[in-house]
Amino acid sequence: MKVYLDNAATTAIDPEVVEAMMPYLTDLYGNPSSTHSHGRVVRAGIEKARKTVADLLNCSPGEIFFTSGGTEADNTIIGCGIESYQLEHAITSPIEHHAVLHTMEHLRDTGKIKLSFVELDGQGNINYDHLEHLLESNARTMVSLMHANNEIGNKNDIARIGDICAAHQAIFHSDTVQTMGHFTHDLSTLKVNGVVGAGHKFHGPKGAGFMYLNKKSKIHPFIYGGAQERNMRGGTENVPGIIGVAKALEIAYRDMEDHHQYVQGLKDRMIEKLKSEIPGVHFNGMSEFADKSLYTVLNVCLPESDDNDMLLFNLDLNGISASGGSACSSGATKGSHVLEQLDRNPRRGAIRFSFSRMNKPEELDYAVEQLKAFYAVNA
């Protein structure tokens, strides 16, 4: 059996999305910057896609800018925001996605900002009082805190963070890659300057995403070279990708309640199976708790074993794709920077299983069976 349980890394593209993209891969090939009819029809497709995304997120189409994905969007909002507002201080957390963490560290290491890290408890939860203290103790600040963690699933209260930032006139950016398309975002009420989305996290295409920039948040471009995206991102648009992202988000919102219920059921099933089949199993972060974590992510803390470094390899040999951390650091041999921040025994194995509506209950049962067999041999 082949089982894919790494949906936090990327998801399978929805057939409806492929269907929507196909005309822009075949007949509708004009350059959207061209003024002739071939270009105009493609430009109309992009603007329709922009309106679709904006309507779903309850914001203005003028606040949506298409990008190559979440990493570019994060870099743009953070780097260009800090430069445009001449900020000298930034706050983030030590368990952010590397698209945020490495960007912040680069700005610190090149002398552009002073960087502060908000305190976390042993389960990876933010200390909101410490965030407020940091804002009170420093000049105007860029705050970048994710909506939900891609490895341990912890959800942050970004409405509360937004209120705290607004009270201190801070610029607030949130990496919403893991929640976009899985939870609703009402950007008309959320006090945030920028959020991001990546199509391949919600059954859309890879290499295409977007950023929301509040209309009051004026920053300079990250990529120069053309007037595309209203002078905010130079370069000919990835038209099929843009069409696919909008369609995937439309489907996600259309079926969100059903998908949420189904996938949460899969996660609950795996939690119960793991508890009953493997003695001593725990769960990292808040991933066990439905109201405090992504319904798509379960980070499992497995028993101690001298062979835990072979665990992912063993699962792969048995046809199961899962992760020990973020797949966005391709080829990296270092351990998870997220798990390093938690109160946990490093000798215990850690596996991130992440689910989608395309998974089946029997796939989860098979994965648990293989884990049980591994520990029976390597106990």
C-alpha positions in Angstrom: 0.0 0.0 0.0 1.2 3.5 -0.8 0.1 6.1 1.8 0.7 9.8 1.6 0.6 11.5 5.0 2.7 14.6 4.4 0.0 17.1 3.4 1.6 19.9 5.4 4.4 19.8 2.9 2.3 19.7 -0.1 -1.1 18.4 -1.2 -2.3 16.6 -4.3 -3.9 19.0 -6.9 -7.6 18.8 -7.1 -9.0 17.6 -10.5 -11.3 20.7 -10.6 -8.3 22.9 -10.3 -6.5 21.1 -13.2 -9.6 21.6 -15.3 -9.7 25.3 -14.5 -6.0 25.7 -15.3 -6.0 23.8 -18.6 -7.3 26.5 -21.0 -4.4 28.8 -19.8 -1.9 26.1 -20.6 -3.3 25.6 -24.1 -5.4 28.1 -25.9 -5.2 31.2 -23.6 -1.5 31.8 -23.9 -1.3 35.5 -24.5 0.9 37.8 -22.3 -1.4 39.5 -19.8 0.7 42.7 -20.2 0.0 42.9 -23.9 -2.8 45.2 -25.1 -4.0 43.0 -28.0 -7.0 40.6 -27.6 -4.8 37.6 -26.8 -3.4 39.5 -23.8 -6.6 41.1 -22.7 -8.5 37.8 -22.3 -5.7 36.5 -20.1 -5.5 39.7 -18.1 -9.3 39.3 -17.5 -8.7 35.8 -16.1 -6.0 37.1 -13.7 -8.3 39.9 -12.4 -11.2 37.5 -12.0 -9.0 35.2 -10.0 -7.9 38.2 -7.8 -11.5 39.2 -7.2 -12.3 35.5 -6.2 -9.5 35.5 -3.6 -10.4 38.9 -2.3 -14.1 38.0 -2.0 -13.3 34.8 -0.1 -11.0 36.7 2.4 -13.4 39.7 2.7 -10.9 42.3 1.4 -10.4 44.5 -1.6 -9.0 43.0 -4.9 -6.4 45.8 -4.7 -5.1 44.3 -1.5 -4.2 40.9 -3.2 -0.9 40.4 -5.0 0.0 37.1 -6.6 3.5 35.7 -5.9 5.4 32.4 -6.4 4.2 31.2 -3.0 4.4 31.7 0.7 8.1 32.2 1.0 8.3 35.0 -1.5 5.3 36.6 0.1 6.8 36.4 3.6 10.1 37.8 2.4 8.3 40.7 0.7 6.2 41.7 3.6 8.9 41.4 6.2 11.9 42.7 4.3 10.2 45.5 2.3 8.0 46.4 5.3 11.0 47.0 7.6 12.8 49.0 4.9 9.7 51.0 3.8 8.8 52.0 7.4 12.4 52.4 8.5 11.9 50.0 11.4 14.8 49.1 13.6 13.2 46.4 15.7 11.3 43.1 15.0 9.7 40.4 17.0 9.2 36.8 16.0 9.2 33.4 17.7 12.0 30.7 17.5 9.5 28.2 16.0 8.5 30.2 12.9 8.8 28.7 9.5 12.3 29.3 8.0 10.7 31.7 5.4 10.2 34.0 8.4 12.9 33.0 10.8 15.8 33.0 8.3 14.6 36.3 6.8 14.5 37.9 10.2 17.9 36.5 11.2 19.4 37.8 7.9 18.1 41.3 8.6 19.6 41.1 12.2 22.9 39.7 11.0 23.3 42.5 8.4 22.7 45.1 11.1 19.3 46.3 9.8 17.3 45.4 12.9 17.4 44.4 16.5 15.6 41.0 16.8 13.6 39.8 19.8 12.0 36.4 20.3 8.8 36.1 22.2 8.8 33.5 25.0 7.2 30.1 24.5 6.1 27.5 27.1 7.3 23.9 26.9 4.5 23.0 24.4 5.4 25.9 22.0 2.6 28.3 23.1 3.2 32.0 22.9 3.5 34.1 26.1 1.2 37.0 25.1 2.2 39.1 28.1 5.8 38.8 27.0 4.9 40.0 23.5 3.2 43.1 25.1 6.3 43.7 27.2 8.6 43.6 24.2 6.4 46.1 22.4 6.3 48.4 25.4 10.1 48.2 25.7 11.0 49.0 22.1 10.3 51.6 19.4 7.9 50.9 16.6 8.2 47.3 15.6 7.6 44.6 13.0 5.9 41.6 14.5 5.8 38.3 12.5 4.0 35.4 14.2 2.4 32.6 12.3 -1.3 31.6 12.5 -0.4 27.9 13.0 2.8 25.9 13.2 3.6 23.6 10.3 5.3 21.0 12.5 3.4 20.8 15.8 0.1 22.3 14.6 -0.2 24.9 17.4 -2.7 27.6 16.6 -1.9 31.2 17.7 -4.6 33.7 18.5 -3.9 36.1 15.7 -6.9 38.3 16.5 -5.4 38.8 20.0 -1.9 39.4 18.5 -3.5 41.9 16.1 -5.1 43.8 18.9 -1.8 43.9 20.9 0.1 45.2 17.9 -2.5 47.8 17.0 -2.3 49.1 20.6 1.4 49.7 20.2 1.3 50.9 16.5 3.3 47.8 15.5 3.3 46.4 11.9 1.8 42.8 12.1 2.5 40.1 9.6 1.3 36.5 10.0 2.4 33.5 8.0 -1.0 31.9 7.3 0.3 29.3 4.9 -0.9 26.3 7.0 -4.4 27.8 7.7 -5.2 29.4 4.4 -7.9 27.3 2.7 -8.5 25.3 5.9 -9.9 28.1 8.2 -11.9 31.2 7.3 -10.0 34.5 7.3 -12.1 37.7 7.6 -9.5 40.4 6.7 -12.0 43.2 7.1 -11.9 42.7 10.9 -8.5 41.2 11.6 -5.9 43.8 12.6 -3.1 42.6 10.4 -0.9 44.3 7.8 -0.2 41.2 5.8 -0.9 37.5 5.4 0.1 35.0 2.8 -1.1 31.9 1.0 0.5 29.1 -1.0 -1.7 27.1 -3.5 -0.1 23.8 -3.0 -1.1 23.7 0.7 -4.8 23.5 -0.2 -4.9 21.3 -3.3 -3.7 23.9 -5.8 -0.6 24.2 -7.9 3.0 24.6 -6.6 4.9 27.7 -7.4 1.9 30.0 -7.0 0.5 31.9 -4.1 -0.4 35.4 -2.9 0.0 38.0 -0.3 -2.6 40.3 1.3 -1.4 43.8 2.0 -3.7 46.1 3.9 -4.5 49.1 1.7 -3.0 51.3 4.4 0.3 49.3 4.3 2.4 50.8 1.5 5.7 49.1 0.9 8.2 49.0 -2.0 8.5 45.9 -4.3 10.7 42.9 -3.5 11.2 42.0 -7.2 11.8 44.8 -9.8 11.7 44.7 -13.5 8.1 45.3 -14.6 4.8 47.0 -13.8 3.0 43.7 -13.1 0.9 43.3 -10.0 0.3 47.1 -9.9 4.0 47.8 -9.8 4.5 45.5 -6.7 6.0 42.4 -8.4 8.0 42.6 -11.6 7.9 39.6 -14.0 5.4 38.0 -16.3 2.6 36.4 -14.2 2.3 32.6 -13.7 -1.1 32.7 -15.2 -2.1 29.0 -14.9 -0.8 29.0 -11.4 -2.9 32.1 -10.5 -6.0 30.6 -12.0 -5.3 27.4 -10.1 -4.8 29.1 -6.7 -8.1 31.0 -7.0 -10.0 27.9 -8.0 -8.4 25.8 -5.2 -9.3 28.5 -2.6 -12.8 28.7 -4.0 -13.2 24.9 -3.6 -11.7 25.0 -0.1 -14.2 27.6 1.1 -17.1 25.9 -0.7 -16.5 22.6 1.1 -14.6 23.7 4.2 -17.1 22.5 6.8 -17.3 19.0 5.4 -13.5 18.8 4.8 -12.8 20.0 8.3 -15.2 17.4 9.9 -13.8 14.6 7.7 -10.1 15.3 8.2 -10.6 15.9 12.0 -12.2 12.4 12.1 -9.1 10.9 10.4 -6.8 12.6 12.9 -9.0 11.5 15.9 -8.9 8.0 14.6 -5.1 8.0 14.4 -4.7 9.4 17.9 -6.9 6.6 19.3 -5.2 3.9 17.3 -1.7 5.1 18.3 -2.7 5.3 22.0 -4.1 1.8 22.0 -1.5 0.1 19.8 1.8 1.7 21.0 2.3 2.0 24.8 3.7 5.3 26.0 2.9 7.3 22.9 2.5 11.1 23.4 2.0 14.0 21.1 4.2 17.0 20.6 3.0 20.6 21.0 -0.8 21.0 21.1 -1.4 18.7 18.1 -3.6 16.3 20.1 -6.1 18.9 21.0 -8.7 19.7 18.3 -9.5 23.2 19.6 -5.8 24.3 19.8 -4.2 22.9 16.7 -4.5 22.3 13.0 -6.9 19.5 12.2 -4.4 18.5 9.4 -1.4 18.0 11.6 -0.4 15.4 14.2 3.1 15.4 15.7 3.7 12.0 17.4 6.2 11.5 20.2 7.1 7.8 20.0 9.0 5.5 22.5 12.7 5.7 23.1 14.8 3.5 20.7 18.3 3.4 19.5 16.9 2.9 16.0 14.6 6.0 15.9 16.9 7.6 13.3 15.8 4.9 10.9 12.1 5.4 11.6 11.3 7.6 8.6 13.4 5.4 6.3 11.5 2.3 7.6 8.1 4.0 6.9 9.2 5.0 3.4 10.3 1.4 2.7 6.8 0.3 3.6 5.2 2.9 1.3 4.3 5.5 3.9 5.3 9.2 3.3 5.6 11.2 6.4 7.9 13.8 7.9 10.2 14.5 10.8 9.8 18.2 10.4 9.4 20.8 7.6 10.0 19.5 4.0 10.8 23.1 2.9 14.4 22.7 4.1 15.1 20.2 1.3 18.2 17.9 2.0 18.8 19.3 5.5 20.2 16.8 8.0 19.8 19.0 11.0 17.1 18.2 13.5 13.8 20.2 13.8 14.3 23.7 15.1 10.7 23.5 16.3 11.1 20.4 18.4 14.3 21.7 19.9 12.3 24.4 21.6 9.9 22.0 23.4 10.2 20.2 26.7 10.7 16.7 25.3 13.0 13.7 25.5 15.3 13.9 22.4 15.7 10.1 22.5 12.0 9.7 21.7 11.1 9.4 18.0 9.1 12.2 16.4 7.0 11.9 13.3 4.7 14.5 11.7 1.7 12.9 10.0 -0.4 15.4 8.1 -3.8 14.7 6.5 -6.1 15.8 3.7 -9.5 15.1 2.5 -8.0 12.6 0.0 -6.8 10.3 2.7 -8.7 7.2 3.7 -9.2 5.6 7.2 -7.5 2.4 6.1 -4.4 4.3 5.2 -4.1 5.6 8.8 -4.6 2.1 10.1 -1.8 0.7 7.9 0.6 3.5 9.1 -0.1 2.6 12.7 0.4 -1.1 12.0 3.8 -0.4 10.5 4.8 1.8 13.5 3.7 -0.9 15.9 5.8 -3.5 13.9 8.8 -1.2 14.0 8.8 -0.9 17.7 8.0 -4.5 18.3 11.3 -5.3 16.5 13.3 -2.4 17.8 12.1 -2.1 21.4 
